């Protein structure tokens, strides 16, 4: 079994509508780099929800996003710097969706009055999802004979008669 190497990524960003899509692509690229393709949609979706809510409700748009991978769990944390933002009021709908799609989540305050919202996803090390679909296998009801499976005498007779 392949053992996972712990990974960490940190990104500071000033949230705006156009930056949300960029951050989603950056996080997806890191997850693919870490062989966590199966987590791209839930992690990027959760981060996107939080960033859009911060963009809509916060005055201070500076945020930090962190990813921690320990081989079994991926923890995504989004820290916002607006002491006026109330997660229980302003981000309630967003947090309900995060809770429904993650294995665990939480919110904690920092010494500066900002908040960190985190959520976790379970996965196995080395899980991969192919990026391209595999080609379908042919479904034949009767087996065709391949020329090399025919006896040499039959092949010689066909070529002598003017066949291929």
C-alpha positions in Angstrom: 0.0 0.0 0.0 1.2 3.4 -0.9 1.8 5.7 2.1 0.7 9.3 1.8 3.0 12.2 2.2 1.5 15.0 4.4 0.9 18.1 2.3 0.1 21.7 3.1 -0.9 24.6 0.9 -1.6 28.3 1.8 -3.2 31.0 -0.3 -3.9 34.6 0.6 -6.4 36.3 -1.7 -8.6 39.4 -1.8 -12.1 38.0 -2.6 -13.9 39.3 -5.6 -16.4 37.6 -7.9 -13.8 36.9 -10.6 -11.2 35.7 -8.1 -13.6 33.0 -6.8 -13.2 31.0 -10.0 -9.5 31.5 -10.1 -9.2 30.2 -6.5 -11.3 27.2 -7.4 -9.0 26.3 -10.3 -5.9 26.7 -8.1 -7.3 24.5 -5.3 -8.3 21.8 -7.9 -4.8 21.8 -9.4 -3.3 21.2 -6.0 -5.7 18.4 -5.2 -4.9 16.7 -8.5 -1.2 17.1 -7.8 -1.7 15.3 -4.5 -3.7 12.5 -6.2 -6.9 13.6 -4.6 -9.0 13.9 -7.7 -12.1 12.5 -5.9 -12.1 15.5 -3.5 -11.9 18.2 -6.1 -15.7 18.8 -6.3 -16.6 18.8 -2.6 -13.5 20.8 -1.5 -13.7 23.4 -4.3 -17.4 23.6 -4.0 -17.2 24.2 -0.2 -14.4 26.8 -0.6 -16.4 28.5 -3.4 -19.5 28.7 -1.2 -17.5 30.3 1.6 -15.7 32.8 -0.7 -18.9 33.9 -2.3 -20.5 34.4 1.1 -17.5 36.4 2.3 -17.6 38.5 -0.8 -21.3 39.2 -0.3 -21.3 39.9 3.5 -17.8 41.0 4.6 -16.3 44.5 4.5 -12.7 43.3 4.6 -12.3 40.9 1.7 -8.8 39.7 2.6 -8.9 35.9 3.2 -6.5 33.0 3.7 -7.2 29.6 2.4 -5.3 26.5 3.7 -5.4 22.9 2.8 -3.9 20.2 5.0 -3.7 16.5 3.8 -2.5 13.9 6.3 -3.1 10.7 4.3 -6.7 10.1 5.5 -8.3 13.5 5.9 -8.1 16.8 3.9 -8.9 19.8 6.0 -9.8 23.0 4.2 -9.8 26.3 6.2 -10.9 29.7 5.1 -10.0 32.6 7.4 -11.7 36.0 7.0 -10.5 39.2 8.5 -13.8 41.0 9.1 -14.6 41.3 12.8 -18.1 42.5 12.0 -19.1 39.3 10.1 -21.3 37.0 12.1 -21.2 33.3 10.9 -24.3 32.4 12.9 -26.3 35.2 11.0 -24.5 36.2 7.8 -23.1 32.8 6.8 -25.8 30.5 8.2 -27.1 29.1 4.8 -23.5 28.6 3.6 -22.5 26.8 6.8 -25.6 24.5 6.5 -24.5 23.5 3.0 -20.9 22.9 4.2 -22.1 20.7 7.1 -24.3 18.6 4.7 -21.4 18.0 2.2 -18.5 17.4 4.6 -17.4 14.8 7.1 -16.8 17.5 9.8 -16.7 21.2 10.1 -16.3 24.0 12.5 -15.8 27.7 13.1 -13.4 29.4 15.6 -12.4 32.9 16.4 -8.9 34.2 16.4 -7.2 36.8 18.8 -7.7 39.5 16.2 -11.5 39.0 16.0 -11.5 37.3 12.6 -12.9 33.8 12.1 -11.7 30.6 10.6 -14.2 28.2 9.1 -12.9 24.7 8.3 -14.3 21.5 6.9 -12.9 18.1 6.4 -13.2 15.3 3.8 -12.0 11.7 4.2 -10.1 9.9 1.4 -7.5 7.2 0.9 -4.0 7.9 -0.3 -3.5 7.2 -4.0 -7.1 7.1 -4.9 -7.4 8.1 -8.5 -10.2 8.8 -10.9 -9.3 8.6 -14.5 -9.5 12.0 -16.3 -10.5 10.4 -19.6 -13.1 7.6 -20.0 -11.9 4.2 -21.0 -12.8 3.0 -24.5 -15.7 0.6 -24.6 -14.9 -3.1 -25.3 -16.5 -4.5 -28.4 -19.5 -6.8 -27.9 -19.6 -9.5 -30.5 -22.0 -12.4 -30.5 -20.0 -14.6 -32.8 -16.2 -14.9 -32.9 -14.5 -14.2 -36.2 -11.5 -16.3 -37.2 -8.3 -14.5 -37.4 -6.1 -15.7 -40.4 -3.2 -16.7 -38.2 -5.5 -19.1 -36.4 -6.3 -21.0 -39.6 -4.2 -24.0 -40.6 -1.4 -23.2 -43.0 -2.9 -25.5 -45.7 -6.1 -23.4 -45.8 -4.2 -20.2 -46.0 -2.1 -21.6 -48.9 -5.2 -22.7 -50.8 -6.8 -19.2 -50.5 -3.7 -17.4 -51.8 -3.4 -20.0 -54.7 -7.0 -19.3 -55.7 -6.3 -15.6 -56.1 -7.6 -14.6 -52.7 -6.0 -11.9 -50.6 
